[in-house]
Amino acid sequence: MDEPVKVLILKDGTILLAKVKEVEGYEIGEPDCVMIDPVVYNPDAELEKCLTRFPGTRVTSDTQMAILSDNILTMVTPENTLHAEYLVIIGD
């Protein structure tokens, strides 16, 4: 089953789009979520240029990253146009 695509607004103000999966059996203080194909959203850019891979292909080619849910301020479903652009960026 494919994971749902969500908009994650982090406590530091960063806005990400990613497929999110909960980690089962985690210990307190360990990452309890995995982001799959995360991208950064820049609300000031045009739609075709507002999404870039996170943390960037120059940093890593990994497409899955653990995160503590404590770092997430809120999580919502993306608007259809943004969701479609996300799928283009990740090649899905």
ZATITI-96299 format. One record per residue (C-alpha): residue number from 1; residue in one letter; chain; x, y, z. Coordinates in pm, 1 decimal. Each point is the difference from the previous one (the first is absolute). Example, Ala and Ser with C-alpha at 12.3 -4.5 7.8 and 13.67 -1.06 7.14 Angstrom:
<nodes>
NODE    nr   rest   kette         px         py         pz
NODE     1      a       A     1230.0     -450.0      780.0
NODE     2      s       A      137.0      344.0      -66.0
</nodes>
This chain:
<nodes>
NODE    nr   rest   kette         px         py         pz
NODE     1      m       A        0.0        0.0        0.0
NODE     2      d       A      131.4      343.3      -91.2
NODE     3      e       A       41.9      245.3      283.2
NODE     4      p       A     -206.1      321.8      -11.4
NODE     5      v       A      166.5      321.9     -115.5
NODE     6      k       A      -12.0      264.8      270.8
NODE     7      v       A      110.2      358.7       47.3
NODE     8      l       A      217.5       17.4      310.8
NODE     9      i       A       53.1      334.6      166.3
NODE    10      l       A      297.7      -37.6      229.8
NODE    11      k       A       53.1      197.5      319.2
NODE    12      d       A      280.8      198.4     -167.1
NODE    13      g       A     -241.8      117.7     -274.1
NODE    14      t       A      126.2     -234.0     -272.0
NODE    15      i       A     -279.0     -133.6     -222.6
NODE    16      l       A       49.3     -348.3     -142.1
NODE    17      l       A     -208.2     -230.9     -215.5
NODE    18      a       A       62.5     -368.4       53.0
NODE    19      k       A     -155.1     -341.1       25.4
NODE    20      v       A      -10.5      -74.0      372.7
NODE    21      k       A       14.9     -337.9      170.4
NODE    22      e       A      -18.8      -62.8      375.4
NODE    23      v       A      273.1     -213.2      156.6
NODE    24      e       A     -133.7     -286.1      208.4
NODE    25      g       A      166.3      -96.8      326.9
NODE    26      y       A      220.3      308.5       35.7
NODE    27      e       A      159.5       98.3      331.7
NODE    28      i       A      -76.8      337.8      158.1
NODE    29      g       A      241.9      257.1     -140.9
NODE    30      e       A       61.5     -195.6     -320.8
NODE    31      p       A     -143.1      104.4     -336.8
NODE    32      d       A     -360.5     -117.0      -26.1
NODE    33      c       A      -73.3       96.0     -362.2
NODE    34      v       A      167.2      -57.1     -335.1
NODE    35      m       A      -25.2      257.5     -278.3
NODE    36      i       A        7.5     -154.9     -346.4
NODE    37      d       A       97.5      222.6     -296.1
NODE    38      p       A        2.7      326.2      201.5
NODE    39      v       A        8.9      331.7     -185.0
NODE    40      v       A       19.3      357.5      128.6
NODE    41      y       A     -282.5      234.9      -93.1
NODE    42      n       A       85.0      366.9      -67.0
NODE    43      p       A     -330.7      192.6        6.8
NODE    44      d       A      163.1      306.7     -157.9
NODE    45      a       A      100.9     -179.5     -322.1
NODE    46      e       A     -209.8      -78.6     -307.3
NODE    47      l       A     -174.0     -339.4       10.3
NODE    48      e       A      244.1     -163.8     -242.9
NODE    49      k       A      298.5      113.9      212.6
NODE    50      c       A     -143.3      -13.7      353.8
NODE    51      l       A      108.4     -357.5       79.4
NODE    52      t       A      355.3     -130.9       40.6
NODE    53      r       A      128.5     -332.1      130.8
NODE    54      f       A       83.0       -6.6      371.2
NODE    55      p       A      270.4       20.5      121.1
NODE    56      g       A      129.3       10.7     -358.1
NODE    57      t       A      167.8     -234.8     -243.8
NODE    58      r       A      338.9      155.3       79.2
NODE    59      v       A      -45.0     -105.1      362.4
NODE    60      t       A     -137.9     -353.9      -40.0
NODE    61      s       A     -172.5     -226.3     -246.3
NODE    62      d       A     -205.7     -155.1      281.0
NODE    63      t       A     -374.2       32.5      -53.1
NODE    64      q       A     -108.8     -110.3      348.9
NODE    65      m       A       79.9      190.4      318.5
NODE    66      a       A      -98.6      -48.7      361.3
NODE    67      i       A     -152.2      289.3      193.1
NODE    68      l       A     -131.4       53.9      350.3
NODE    69      s       A     -368.1       91.1       -8.3
NODE    70      d       A       86.9      251.6      272.7
NODE    71      n       A      166.9      211.2     -272.9
NODE    72      i       A     -326.7       22.0     -195.8
NODE    73      l       A     -229.9      289.7       88.6
NODE    74      t       A     -283.5     -113.9     -226.7
NODE    75      m       A      -74.7     -242.1     -281.7
NODE    76      v       A     -268.7       56.5     -266.8
NODE    77      t       A     -106.4     -134.0     -339.4
NODE    78      p       A      143.3      197.0     -296.1
NODE    79      e       A     -221.2      181.9     -248.6
NODE    80      n       A      -48.3     -200.1     -324.1
NODE    81      t       A      221.3      220.7     -220.7
NODE    82      l       A      284.4       -9.5      252.3
NODE    83      h       A      -41.1     -376.7       39.6
NODE    84      a       A       23.9      -45.5     -378.5
NODE    85      e       A      316.1      214.1      -17.6
NODE    86      y       A      151.5     -203.3      285.0
NODE    87      l       A      -57.1     -321.4     -195.5
NODE    88      v       A      177.3      154.9     -301.5
NODE    89      i       A      300.3      101.9      213.9
NODE    90      i       A       43.6     -345.5      154.6
NODE    91      g       A      -61.7     -173.0     -333.6
NODE    92      d       A     -304.6     -192.7      115.3
</nodes>
